[in-house]
Amino acid sequence: MTELPFTMSSREIVSLFLFLRARESELDPALSSFHERLSDYLYDRLSIDEMENLKELYAQKIDVLEQKG
């Protein structure tokens, strides 16, 4: 696995996840795998309620990952 030369903010992670989720049926295998890993990452850190309401929380500019520390 390649180490990336950049980091992502928690809002960037959530926004990318939401973008991919909205296009889930169109994703090629590489993007589908990446989407799945992002989903696992978020489910490990957020509650089910937060995951179910992630789009609304993002729209309200609530940084749920940042709150988790």
Stockholm file with secondary structure:
# STOCKHOLM 1.0

chainA/1-69         MTELPFTMSSREIVSLFLFLRARESELDPALSSFHERLSDYLYDRLSIDEMENLKELYAQKIDVLEQKG
#=GR chainA/1-69 SS CCCCSCCCCHHHHHHHHHHHHHTGGGCCHHHHHHHHHHHHHHHHHSCHHHHHTHHHHHHTTCCHHHHHC
#=GC SS_cons        CCCCSCCCCHHHHHHHHHHHHHTGGGCCHHHHHHHHHHHHHHHHHSCHHHHHTHHHHHHTTCCHHHHHC
//
